[in-house]
Amino acid sequence: MAWALLFWTLLSFCAGKAGKTTSQWPSGQQKHWQPAHILGDEGLSTQQVLTQPPSQSMSLGQTVKLSCTGSGGGSWNYFSWYRHLPGQGPKFLLYGSSKGEGIPDRFSGSTSGTTNYLNIANAQAEDEADYYCLSWEKKSNTIHSDIFRWGGQSKIFVLPP
């Protein structure tokens, strides 16, 4: 079932059904993204993975740092984050310091080595959701040369004070 959701998510992003605009995609790359390319792991070692914690809890007003760690080689240079709320389509949160439309300043990203972090300050009840990271490796300057890898799913629970 989780794969079906992820498959739908990828297809909706690629088809433009998720409400993305060119300015929301890093470096204008969206025009080169196609479902078959994103879903494939061409050229990746089976040992290259992105790891996210399955869940994390925080209290209202707290700050949470959600990790996404690349392992097994490769250059884990480019990361973006997405949020999925029940009953809604997935939403682009950020790539580096570039945020998606309507994303508050309390969301930020940081990197240390091969780990990228989604930082959420002053947690609100609406932050309780599923979060996904995406990393890609630019292999060359030719179209369709980028290699994409999704992390797992991290569920954030916001606890009452």
C-alpha positions in Angstrom: 0.0 0.0 0.0 2.8 2.4 0.8 4.3 1.8 -2.6 1.0 2.6 -4.3 0.9 5.9 -2.5 4.5 6.7 -3.4 3.8 5.7 -7.1 0.8 8.0 -7.2 2.8 10.8 -5.6 5.5 10.5 -8.2 3.1 10.3 -11.1 1.1 13.3 -9.8 4.3 15.4 -9.5 5.5 14.5 -13.0 2.1 15.1 -14.5 1.9 18.5 -12.8 -1.2 17.5 -10.8 0.3 18.4 -7.5 0.2 22.2 -8.2 3.9 22.7 -8.8 5.1 25.7 -10.7 8.5 26.0 -12.4 9.7 28.3 -9.6 9.1 25.6 -7.0 11.4 23.1 -8.6 15.2 23.4 -8.0 17.2 24.9 -10.8 14.3 24.4 -13.3 14.8 20.6 -13.3 11.1 19.9 -13.5 11.0 20.1 -17.3 13.4 17.0 -17.4 11.6 14.9 -14.8 9.6 12.0 -16.2 7.9 9.1 -14.2 10.0 6.3 -15.8 13.2 8.1 -15.0 12.3 9.1 -11.4 11.0 5.6 -10.6 14.1 3.9 -11.9 17.3 3.5 -10.1 19.5 3.2 -13.2 23.1 3.3 -12.4 22.7 3.1 -8.6 24.3 0.4 -6.5 21.7 -1.6 -4.6 23.6 -0.5 -1.5 22.9 3.2 -2.0 20.0 4.1 0.3 18.4 7.1 2.0 17.3 6.4 5.6 14.7 8.4 7.6 13.5 7.6 11.1 10.0 5.9 11.0 8.5 8.4 13.4 9.4 11.3 15.7 7.3 13.0 18.4 7.4 16.6 19.6 5.3 18.9 21.8 3.6 22.0 20.6 6.1 24.9 20.3 9.1 22.6 20.2 11.7 22.3 17.4 12.2 19.0 15.6 15.1 18.0 13.4 14.1 15.2 11.0 17.1 13.4 9.4 17.6 11.9 6.0 20.9 10.1 5.7 22.5 8.8 2.5 24.7 5.7 2.7 26.4 3.2 0.4 28.5 5.7 -1.6 27.3 8.3 -4.1 27.3 12.0 -3.7 24.3 13.0 -1.6 24.5 16.6 -2.6 20.9 17.6 -3.5 18.0 17.1 -1.1 14.4 18.3 -1.1 11.5 17.6 1.4 7.8 16.9 0.9 4.9 16.7 3.4 1.8 14.5 3.0 -1.3 15.3 5.0 -4.2 12.8 5.2 -6.8 13.5 2.5 -4.5 15.9 0.5 -1.9 15.6 -2.2 1.8 15.8 -1.3 3.3 19.2 -0.9 6.8 20.4 -1.8 8.4 22.0 1.3 11.9 23.0 0.5 15.1 22.5 -1.5 18.1 24.0 0.3 16.9 27.5 1.4 14.2 27.7 -1.3 10.7 27.0 0.1 7.5 26.0 -1.7 4.6 28.3 -2.0 3.0 29.1 1.4 5.6 27.3 3.5 6.3 29.3 6.7 9.7 30.5 7.8 9.7 28.1 10.7 10.6 25.3 8.2 14.3 25.2 7.2 16.9 22.7 5.9 20.5 22.0 6.9 23.2 19.5 5.9 26.0 17.8 7.7 28.1 15.3 5.6 25.7 12.9 3.9 22.8 13.8 6.3 20.2 16.4 5.4 17.8 17.8 8.0 14.3 19.2 7.9 14.0 21.6 10.8 10.6 22.6 12.1 10.6 25.3 14.7 7.6 26.2 17.0 5.7 23.0 16.1 2.0 23.4 15.4 -0.8 20.8 15.4 -0.9 21.0 11.6 2.7 19.8 11.4 1.5 16.2 12.3 2.0 14.5 8.9 4.2 12.2 6.8 7.5 13.6 5.6 9.6 12.4 2.7 13.1 13.3 1.5 14.3 13.1 -2.0 18.0 13.2 -3.1 19.4 13.2 -6.6 22.9 13.0 -8.1 23.8 14.9 -11.2 25.7 12.5 -13.4 26.4 14.9 -16.3 25.0 17.9 -18.1 22.9 15.8 -20.4 19.2 15.5 -20.1 18.0 12.5 -18.1 21.4 11.9 -16.5 20.3 12.6 -13.0 19.7 9.7 -10.6 16.9 10.0 -8.0 16.5 8.2 -4.7 13.6 8.6 -2.2 14.0 8.1 1.5 11.4 6.2 3.6 8.5 7.8 5.3 8.8 9.7 8.6 5.6 10.3 10.6 5.8 13.3 12.9 3.4 13.3 15.9 2.7 16.6 17.7 1.8 16.0 21.3 -0.3 18.4 23.4 1.6 20.5 26.0 
